[in-house]
Amino acid sequence: MVADTFFAHETALIDEGAQIGQDTKIWHFCHVMPGATIGERCSLGQNVFVANRVTLGNNVKVQNNVSIYEGVICEDNVFLGPSMVFTNIKNPRSAIVRKGLYTETYLEEGASVGANATIVCGVRLGKFAFVGAGTVVTKDVPAYGLVVGNPSKQIGWMSEYGHRLDFDDRQRAICPESGEEYELVDGAVSKLS
């Protein structure tokens, strides 16, 4: 299916009512539900599912085999690695219906989630947070925070370009790629330049 404003592979299922932004690409075997909102210039890799009440901002990249369940909100420039997992109920049971109890999960601008990571519902990933491959996130991650492991543990900070930040004795760090400067104050990172 090629719409006037976005591309969808012929095997993709786009339910009527789904809102899809300009220049978005939806690849093989994807399913987008009618209540989903997808921004401009997004890319949904093969076998991606996007549920009702999911919002993806502009330029969100979703790699193959990702299911984005109801209650997930991704701001602009979020990266979701291959086969990463979202949950939307904290205590699922097959015999107990909890469809009205979906818990919101929020990914702020520029957050990156590595391959095979799991994001347990109800958490918030701060601006440009970086979740390592295979990590299980059970609590909020601060802006620019780097987390790894099961359960996740913060081991450092990342620049907006995805480089580890090495803070000096003045609590300043420079991204080796962009040259942008960051400051660490009271356990929070901010970009200075």
C-alpha positions in Angstrom: 0.0 0.0 0.0 1.4 3.4 -1.0 -0.5 6.3 0.4 0.0 9.8 -0.8 2.0 10.7 2.3 3.5 7.4 3.6 4.6 4.0 2.4 3.3 0.6 3.6 4.5 -2.7 2.2 1.7 -4.8 0.6 1.9 -7.3 3.5 1.3 -4.6 6.2 -2.1 -4.3 7.7 -3.1 -0.7 8.5 -6.5 -0.5 10.2 -8.8 2.3 9.1 -8.5 5.1 11.5 -4.8 4.8 12.2 -3.0 8.2 11.9 0.2 8.0 10.0 2.5 10.9 9.3 4.2 12.0 6.1 7.2 10.0 4.8 6.7 7.2 7.3 7.7 3.7 6.1 5.9 0.6 7.3 7.6 -2.7 6.2 6.7 -6.4 5.8 4.0 -8.0 8.1 3.4 -5.0 10.3 0.0 -4.4 11.9 -1.1 -0.9 12.9 -4.4 -0.7 15.0 -7.0 2.0 14.3 -6.3 4.0 17.4 -2.5 4.3 16.8 -0.9 7.6 16.0 2.5 7.6 14.2 4.4 10.7 13.4 6.3 11.8 10.3 9.5 10.1 9.0 9.1 7.1 11.2 10.3 3.6 10.2 8.6 0.4 11.3 10.7 -2.6 10.5 9.4 -6.1 9.7 6.8 -7.7 12.0 6.0 -4.6 14.1 2.7 -4.4 16.0 1.4 -1.0 17.1 -1.7 -1.1 19.4 -4.5 1.3 20.0 -3.6 4.3 22.2 0.0 4.2 21.2 1.7 7.4 20.1 5.0 7.6 18.2 6.4 11.0 17.6 8.4 12.1 14.6 11.4 10.2 13.3 10.9 7.2 15.6 12.8 4.1 14.4 11.3 0.7 15.4 13.4 -2.3 14.4 12.1 -5.7 13.5 9.9 -7.8 15.8 8.7 -5.1 18.2 5.2 -5.0 19.7 4.2 -1.6 21.0 1.3 -2.2 23.4 -1.5 0.2 24.5 -0.2 2.9 26.9 3.2 3.4 25.3 4.1 7.0 24.3 7.4 7.8 22.4 8.4 11.3 21.8 10.4 12.4 18.7 13.7 10.6 17.7 13.2 7.5 19.9 15.0 4.3 18.8 13.5 0.9 19.6 16.0 -1.9 18.9 15.3 -5.3 17.4 13.0 -7.6 19.4 12.8 -5.3 22.4 9.7 -5.8 24.6 7.2 -3.5 26.2 4.7 -4.7 28.9 1.5 -3.0 29.7 0.2 -4.8 32.8 2.3 -5.3 36.0 0.6 -8.5 37.2 -0.8 -10.4 34.2 -2.9 -13.5 34.6 -4.6 -15.3 31.8 -7.9 -15.8 33.7 -8.1 -12.2 35.1 -9.2 -9.6 32.6 -7.3 -6.3 33.1 -7.7 -4.6 29.8 -8.8 -1.4 31.5 -5.7 -1.3 33.7 -3.0 -0.7 31.1 -0.2 1.3 32.6 1.4 4.1 30.7 5.1 3.9 29.7 6.7 7.1 28.5 9.9 7.5 26.4 11.2 11.1 26.2 12.9 12.6 23.1 15.9 10.7 21.8 15.7 7.7 24.1 17.3 4.6 22.8 16.4 1.0 23.7 18.8 -1.8 22.7 18.0 -5.1 21.2 16.1 -7.7 23.3 15.7 -5.2 26.2 12.5 -5.3 28.2 10.7 -2.2 29.4 8.3 -3.0 32.3 5.2 -0.8 32.2 4.9 2.3 34.2 8.4 3.6 33.8 9.7 6.8 32.2 12.9 7.0 30.1 14.3 10.5 30.2 15.6 12.6 27.3 18.4 10.7 25.5 18.4 7.8 28.0 20.3 4.8 26.7 19.2 1.2 27.6 21.8 -1.4 26.8 20.9 -4.6 24.8 19.2 -7.2 26.9 18.5 -4.9 29.9 15.3 -5.3 32.0 14.1 -1.8 33.0 11.9 -1.8 36.1 12.3 1.8 37.2 12.7 5.3 35.7 15.9 6.2 33.8 17.1 9.8 34.1 17.8 12.0 31.1 21.1 10.9 29.5 21.3 7.9 31.8 23.0 4.7 30.6 21.5 1.5 32.1 22.4 -2.2 31.7 21.6 -5.5 33.4 18.7 -7.3 35.0 17.4 -5.5 36.8 18.7 -2.4 35.2 21.5 -0.5 36.9 22.8 2.9 35.9 26.4 2.7 35.0 27.0 6.1 33.4 25.8 8.9 31.1 25.4 9.2 27.3 25.6 12.2 25.0 22.8 13.0 22.5 25.1 11.4 19.8 25.2 8.1 21.8 28.7 8.4 23.3 29.7 7.6 26.9 30.3 10.9 28.8 33.5 11.0 30.9 33.1 13.8 33.5 36.2 15.7 34.7 36.8 17.1 38.2 34.7 20.1 37.3 31.8 17.7 36.4 32.0 18.7 32.7 32.2 16.3 29.7 32.5 16.8 26.0 30.9 14.5 23.4 33.8 13.2 21.2 31.6 13.4 18.1 29.6 16.6 18.4 31.9 18.6 20.6 28.9 19.5 22.8 29.5 20.1 26.4 27.5 18.5 29.3 27.4 19.2 33.0 26.6 16.9 35.9 25.0 18.6 38.9 23.3 16.9 41.8 22.9 13.6 39.9 21.4 15.2 36.8 23.0 15.8 33.4 22.3 18.8 31.2 23.7 20.0 27.9 25.5 23.3 28.0 26.2 23.9 24.3 
